[in-house]
Amino acid sequence: MLLSDTRYRSLTFQGIALLLLIVAIAYLSSNLIRNLEAAGLNISYEFLGNPSGYDINQTLIPYDSQSPHMRAAWVGILNTLLVSFLACATATIFGVVAGVLRLSNNWLISKLMAVYVEIFRNIPVLIWIIIIFTIMTAVLPGARSYLGEDPEAKMLLGMFAFTNRGIYVPAPIWGPGSMVVVVVFLASVVGVFAYRRYATKLLYATGKLLPTGWPSLLILIVPTVLMFFIMGRPITLDMPDPLANRFNLRGGLQIGAPLIALWFALAIYTGAFIAENVRAGIQAISRGQSEAAASLGLRPGRIMNLVILPQALRIIIPPLISNYLNITKNSSLAIAVGYADITATLGGITLNQTGRAIECVLLMMLFYLTISLAISAVMNVYNNSVKLKER
Amino acid sequence: MSDAHAHSIAFVRMETLPESPPPARQTGMPKWLRDNLFSGWANTLLTLVGIWAIYTILSGVLPWILNGVWNASSLTECREILAGQTGACFAVLKDRWHQLLFGFQYPSELYWRPILAFFMMLVAIAPVLFFDLPRKLLIFTALFPFIAYYLIWGGPLATPLVALAGCAAAYVVFDRYGKESFAAGFLGGVAVALVVWIIGGIVVGMVASETPWMTAVPSRDLGGFMLNMMLGVTCVSLSIPLGIVLALGRQSDMPLIKGICVVFIEFIRGVPLITLLFVASVMLAYFFPPDSTVDLFLRVVIMITMFSSAYIAEVIRGGLAALPKGQYEAADSLGLDYPQAMRLIILPQALKISIPGIVNVAVGLFKDTTLVSVISMFDLIGMIRGPILASTEWNGVYWELLGFAACLFFVVCYGISQYSQWLERRLATDHR
């Protein structure tokens, strides 16, 4: 019989599975076609070229209500990437600080960090987003209280205004010649790496130890500052001006309240998870490693840099990257506070205006899937490169 | 000892000194404080910063909580009672607790039904969580889904009875034939269950005209924290078996089955839950037969179950991969076939390894049930942001409500993670 003969059993099962799959797909798609016919709809992506007819208040690329839906989707994609990037960077800082402090000898601090981790891990991120959004919109003063000759609220350092519509920060103005300064800065970043490489090479070749700390700082700062003044200070700051307008702050860069709520909520929430990963990674390195390093005569700083961290990073980085992935996926909660990410533009307003549910949801999934697969590919490459090479 | 040497030593003690107590700063409280809080200038600075942080938080929050108003009918009344002092307006919780827990549409005279179902759930879940309890209790656990369905939704008694009869018939068939051939028992069970359900459906359709004992409550009337609990419990319990099947499929050496499982798992894990909920709310209805009406609750349960089963499958795959190869080979050498080897040797060990991971997924899923508020279902968050904050009486009571929601979720999630740690210690059989 086909089921009991080991030569054919696997083929039989796969045949049954294939049959079931085909039947299921045929059933679902016939339902889909009949439903679409009944509703008088069809699958088409032409709507993406039509004018969107809605405004988005925070965009990275030029956009207005006459732009096509496709443009709105691009605005959403860039906004998703922006908030994910900001939240990943901040969450890493929070997580590493909290994870290291949790291992501190200081009883009070390690307990405080444990409380931070438990509180933030066990409460849904949606609640955190809403809480921070509420702090922004309900507690901070309106923009009007910063206006006038004698405002009720003072701007921090005369530059930062915290209002219920968002935070106003100075915006850089790139004057003519500013590109030269930027290029010089990038070149000096490369220069720092080159110098450090040279120092390591010299150390291995001759045993001569060059200082790396202050020369790096010099290489980084001096040429850029010199070029800045040589070019006649091409980069200036555009300050939020309390006197320019009677109703709202004018000038500067406005970071909207939804972006800040999403950014910080994702950062503190995921930071708690990263803190646990960092703690686990450091604790997983056996004590013998640091004792062996100490018995070789290494100083504590070097033990951390040369022995503990390289091994701990191998354990910390894979979950860290999957946390980045989680941040990117959780950034879709933007729709709860009205931040215009891809879920809010394509999956929210565009979907409701055009009624193209299937197309919009599919495009949205495709975008997130691409990001996820890209990040996992990076993770696999990393994992292979740091895999323990034994046997 | 020479004479000369004896003279060079002025004094030799002949008896030991009595032990003296350690110096005051080397024992007890002072030593602990020095070691743990003030061992160096950096540590002292950290301690001071910590104390400052605690003081700032407590001085802000404590007066607010202690000064809270519990009896008022609106925010304006609260403010009058407080007369300008800081204080919380907890009256909103007292006034709206039933809406927070059950949603705003569940009939208030029927609240005893979900409450009863909740306590029965505690009883039903106990033998699953604690192995020391008598195994006979598992019978109640098996009956619980049907009882809970009847209690929460009401309607004709025949519906859950037919469902139960189908499951019971399937179990009988599986018990009878599953010993010889797992596949025959399983397929036979499914077939018998389908037959019973179809016949039962026809019978119920004929007798459904009678007025039911329990008033029927439509799914869209469910809400509040009850909705979060129901989604969490239902989806986790459905997704564990599905996750096991997916994990085994992904480990399988049949390329087609492996391919299907890999694509499903990677697809689900690659998209955010919100997009899946969008599928449930706007897209899934297109895939059902045109005349059927599948309500939103069921569609959401389907999508969340798919979501969590993909994550659970990955956790279980980790457990399967962690088992030494010798276990698989030992099962083969005993002459066990695949279902037997899996059921008796592999899965018990693999599942034990994956318990912490499964609990993590369950906690994450329970937190994620709040996302249904985005597709305008009125769960706890949906209730707070929708009907309660929009009402004229309580417009502006943010912190009390959000704090309450945060506390509820914290208690449940922290409790589950503590249970998981206890279980891990309990199951640790490797004597390390």
Interface residues (C-beta under 8 A of the other chain):
Chain A: L3 S10 F13 Q14 A17 L18 L21 L28 N31 L32 R34 N35 L36 A38 L101 S104 N105 N106 W107 L108 I109 L112 E118 I119 R121 N122 I123 P124 V125 L126 I127 I130 I131 T134 A138 K329 N330 S332 L333 I335 A336 T343 G347 L351 A357 I358 V361 M364 M365 Y368 L369 S372 L373
Chain B: D35 N36 L37 S39 N43 L46 T47 G50 I51 A53 I54 A183 D253 M254 P255 L256 I257 I260 E266 F267 R269 G270 V271 P272 L273 I274 T275 F278 V279 V282 M283 A285 Y286 F287 F288 P289 P290 V363 K367 D368 T370 L371 S373 V374 I381 R385 G396 Y398 W399 L402 A405 A406 F409 F410 C413 Y414 S417
